[in-house]
Amino acid sequence: MSYYDNAQHHGDTGHASFDLALLPGQSSAMATSRLRTATNEHADDYERSRALSGTKPATLIMAMAVLKEAVSIRQRPLDEVG
């Protein structure tokens, strides 16, 4: 499992906490923090993982109705997937 590094760990746990964060009354802080760490730390060889981790914080922010911030962070994952 040579691919399992800090970025992968944060991505996996961020994706898992994403669904919980969407539940009413739950905080998105842990999911957002972990997904952003994954996005920032994934190497160039893991562009797909970086893009997938990059879209979910924007989704959480939009779900919380902070649209201006969501729009500002959505560009990197869109660029990554072409």
C-alpha positions in Angstrom: 0.0 0.0 0.0 2.7 2.5 -1.0 0.0 5.0 -2.1 -1.4 5.3 1.4 0.2 8.4 2.8 -1.0 11.4 4.8 -3.0 12.8 1.8 -4.7 9.5 1.2 -5.6 9.1 4.9 -7.1 12.6 5.0 -9.0 12.0 1.8 -10.4 8.7 3.0 -11.5 10.1 6.4 -12.7 13.4 4.8 -14.9 11.5 2.3 -16.3 9.4 5.2 -17.1 12.4 7.3 -18.6 14.3 4.3 -21.9 12.3 4.5 -22.1 12.9 8.2 -21.5 16.6 7.8 -24.6 16.9 5.5 -26.9 15.7 8.3 -28.9 18.4 10.0 -27.2 20.1 12.9 -23.8 18.6 12.1 -20.5 20.5 11.6 -18.6 20.4 8.4 -15.4 21.5 10.0 -13.7 18.0 10.2 -14.7 17.0 6.7 -13.6 20.3 5.2 -10.3 20.3 7.0 -9.4 16.8 6.0 -10.5 17.2 2.4 -8.5 20.4 2.1 -5.4 18.7 3.5 -5.8 15.9 1.0 -6.2 18.3 -1.8 -3.1 20.2 -0.8 -0.9 17.2 -0.2 -1.8 14.8 -3.0 1.1 14.5 -5.4 0.7 15.3 -9.1 0.5 11.6 -9.9 -2.8 11.5 -8.0 -4.7 14.3 -9.9 -8.0 12.4 -9.8 -7.8 11.9 -6.0 -6.9 15.6 -5.6 -9.9 16.7 -7.8 -12.3 14.4 -6.0 -11.2 15.7 -2.6 -11.3 19.3 -3.9 -15.0 19.2 -5.0 -16.5 18.1 -1.7 -15.5 21.2 0.4 -17.3 23.4 -2.1 -20.3 21.1 -1.9 -20.4 21.4 1.9 -20.0 25.2 1.8 -22.9 25.4 -0.7 -25.0 23.1 1.5 -24.4 25.6 4.3 -25.5 28.5 1.9 -22.1 30.2 1.8 -22.2 30.4 -2.0 -19.6 33.1 -2.5 -16.9 31.0 -0.7 -18.0 27.9 -2.5 -17.6 29.6 -5.9 -14.2 30.9 -5.0 -12.8 27.4 -4.2 -14.5 25.4 -7.0 -12.1 26.4 -9.8 -9.1 24.2 -8.8 -11.0 20.9 -8.9 -12.7 21.9 -12.2 -9.3 22.7 -13.7 -8.0 19.3 -12.5 -10.7 17.3 -14.2 -10.4 19.3 -17.4 
